[in-house]
């Protein structure tokens, strides 16, 4: 059965650039409706060197080890978007490596997240302008390019991701923000960042009990 290309038209989005300053941990904790993606899907680069990821999802449903849907997505994805490759946790065959990722990078795609394996990590790990997240690394490539679907809902990292959902990624992991979360979510996230600043200042000049307004402990 050939690859299915869903005729999905993304809804118009407001300016989402402010989300680039929101840590994943803050979004997970505070945004109503935020969907944390499995922590098994990790950034490729070490902590402190992983480029932040932010962009709307272009979804790929792979029938791993076949990667035909990934190839078809290359012509559809646009600047600033995130390629979401659902491979069902398949670990024996990489769904993407340096050639396809390099093509995405040249198109100024924000990055790729894979519920499965990647390869050519020696090259991918050198890029500080293209984020890669996966749950496995393997040298073996895909077999077949005939199956799968592009731009439909996918099961990825324990959640459902729809085309156009906002994906955030950093050293701590990944979160998916559906459009319904955007309006109320950003003020909530900013309020948490302001609260964390107040905690930091209070800890610098006082005690943890005072900083977090804790009830007095019982001393025995």
Secondary structure in CASP SS format (residue, H / E / C, confidence):
PFRMAT SS
TARGET T0000
AUTHOR 0000-0000-0000
METHOD secondary structure of the structure
MODEL  1
X C 1.00
X C 1.00
X C 1.00
X E 1.00
X E 1.00
X C 1.00
X C 1.00
X C 1.00
X C 1.00
X C 1.00
X C 1.00
X C 1.00
X C 1.00
X C 1.00
X C 1.00
X C 1.00
X H 1.00
X H 1.00
X H 1.00
X H 1.00
X H 1.00
X C 1.00
X C 1.00
X H 1.00
X H 1.00
X H 1.00
X H 1.00
X H 1.00
X H 1.00
X H 1.00
X C 1.00
X C 1.00
X C 1.00
X C 1.00
X E 1.00
X E 1.00
X C 1.00
X C 1.00
X C 1.00
X C 1.00
X C 1.00
X E 1.00
X E 1.00
X C 1.00
X C 1.00
X C 1.00
X C 1.00
X C 1.00
X C 1.00
X C 1.00
X C 1.00
X C 1.00
X E 1.00
X E 1.00
X E 1.00
X E 1.00
X E 1.00
X E 1.00
X E 1.00
X E 1.00
X E 1.00
X C 1.00
X C 1.00
X C 1.00
X C 1.00
X C 1.00
X C 1.00
X H 1.00
X H 1.00
X H 1.00
X H 1.00
X H 1.00
X H 1.00
X C 1.00
X C 1.00
X C 1.00
X C 1.00
X C 1.00
X C 1.00
X C 1.00
X C 1.00
X E 1.00
X E 1.00
X E 1.00
X E 1.00
X E 1.00
X E 1.00
X E 1.00
X E 1.00
X E 1.00
X E 1.00
X E 1.00
X E 1.00
X E 1.00
X E 1.00
X E 1.00
X C 1.00
X H 1.00
X H 1.00
X H 1.00
X H 1.00
X H 1.00
X H 1.00
X H 1.00
X H 1.00
X H 1.00
X C 1.00
X C 1.00
X C 1.00
X C 1.00
X E 1.00
X E 1.00
X E 1.00
X E 1.00
X E 1.00
X E 1.00
X E 1.00
X E 1.00
X C 1.00
X C 1.00
X H 1.00
X H 1.00
X H 1.00
X H 1.00
X C 1.00
X C 1.00
X C 1.00
X C 1.00
X C 1.00
X C 1.00
X E 1.00
X E 1.00
X E 1.00
X E 1.00
X E 1.00
X E 1.00
X E 1.00
X C 1.00
X C 1.00
X C 1.00
X C 1.00
X C 1.00
X C 1.00
X C 1.00
X C 1.00
X C 1.00
X C 1.00
X C 1.00
X E 1.00
X E 1.00
X C 1.00
X C 1.00
X C 1.00
X E 1.00
X E 1.00
X E 1.00
X C 1.00
X C 1.00
X E 1.00
X E 1.00
X E 1.00
X C 1.00
X C 1.00
X C 1.00
X C 1.00
X E 1.00
X E 1.00
X E 1.00
X E 1.00
X E 1.00
X C 1.00
X C 1.00
X E 1.00
X E 1.00
X E 1.00
X E 1.00
X E 1.00
X C 1.00
X H 1.00
X H 1.00
X H 1.00
X H 1.00
X H 1.00
X H 1.00
X H 1.00
X H 1.00
X H 1.00
X H 1.00
X H 1.00
X H 1.00
X H 1.00
X H 1.00
X H 1.00
X H 1.00
X H 1.00
X H 1.00
X H 1.00
X H 1.00
X H 1.00
X H 1.00
X H 1.00
X H 1.00
X H 1.00
X H 1.00
X H 1.00
X C 1.00
X C 1.00
X H 1.00
X H 1.00
X H 1.00
X H 1.00
X C 1.00
X C 1.00
X C 1.00
X C 1.00
X C 1.00
X C 1.00
X C 1.00
X C 1.00
X C 1.00
END
